[in-house]
């Protein structure tokens, strides 16, 4: 036999998000997701603007250091040219060489200070390259000493100086900025102009020695042509990168009178290719070339200033945009938080008010309505309830919830009214039945008393006594119905004080197994007559409970003693006892704290009767475990019910 097997797939339970248990938490989570996405996009903009700002700061620092490098290069170029002239035989340069060396050392110290000051803002590669470029400068002292002593030739000195200058110029190209296009082109143009200026300065130094020696020697002419070619290439690259204003400044530098004279000197140098004598004064050549080099250096300064200004503008723009992005992020957070708070309050405030109203319904309005129903005259219509307050909020869901809660309240009030009527009818029925039974039993007891007075047969008289005892017990049951129904005290009363011993005997006579009751020790005392019937009834209920829950062969003992102004009674049994939980519940019933009779099991009716009687008498009743086994019931009568022992004793009235 085959059949289909149905398999139920249970989806895994997803973990609860933190804060998901409250409406505020859920609103925060729902708004947090798009807010985080917006903040992520804003963060990208912030990161991009921060990168631009950092690049601008690096560019400013880089260009500032490059200008310091150009200052050092310029001084090295001058020292190189003067030294080359000195080695060419122009002794008039010796003082100029010494002065130039001092200026070179000052420029070198300024570069070191700039590197130290800007080290935090310079790119790492640029800083390392500039530090490494100063290594060749360490041999300047040796080179200068050899030049002064004449132990080094012009070519070697020129080459050594050129290596140091070239190293510095090459270091300028390390880690050049590449963020902003105009800044990058400006830095590249500055580097191209630096190479062109170096070519011009190298030509100045090279020809300074040639003119001092009156002719080209060895490969000096070839070096001269290569230098000019390098200058032309560098200037061409500069013109491709420079702006029109920067190109005009360069043209102005090459259109001066000194620049025009330099062209004539160069033409003469070209004619000395065959080694013929060159009639050019080294001092005039040096002066005009120095003017051109200084003009080119001025163009470099101007170009460097333009690049730094552009970098500053870029940095300022990046700062403003960075502030804008940060403000936008703060605005997003503020708007999201405000929306979360407003949305949550628009929901939680009506719900909070609704919860307060529900608490008010459960705590006061519904009990007050039930009390009014119970206290109202059955023949008069019920009064209208209090006006229902308006709740904040206009959401349809909240309105429906309010309507549902008030429907529940109206339904509960209606049910409470029905229950109140039912309980009132039940109570009145019990009271009516109790009064009828009490009346019949009083008549029956009167008839039995008459028969007892007329009977002379001992056996028949014993049977009448037994019948009298049963009727007395039935009368106590009828009185218990009246007590539970909240009726007044039984009609039996005493006009004078009665001894406690008589009250105890009256109580014992109303229980079935009265022969098992032992009145062990009752100290003399009197109680007021108006409370005798209720006290006797109370003791009878306690004694009967003790008899029911103790073995048939075990007696129940009664003790009585004075305690200051009060009088105490104890009903002691040694039966099965009670658990701590049941003992606590019974004491709650005896003290009137366990609720009404309608919510308590009927097996504890005797405890309710005792509790009601104790409340009427202002007495304290408590059950405690008996030493060994069993339960002891303690009754403490207040001083208002007790009289002094010498008070007169009254007889029992019917």
HUBELZI-V553407 format. One record per helix or strand. SS is the DSSP state (H for helix, E for strand). FROM is the first residue (numbers start at 1). TO is the last residue. Records with the same first field share a line. If there is no record, write none. Layout:
BEGIN
SS=FROM-TO, FROM-TO
END
This chain:
BEGIN
H=23-87, 91-117, 124-133, 136-149, 154-172, 181-213, 220-241, 244-253, 257-274, 282-375, 396-454, 458-484, 500-508, 514-516, 529-548, 580-590, 597-599, 602-617, 639-641
E=498-499, 517-522, 526-527, 556-563, 566-572, 620-625, 631-637, 642-643
END
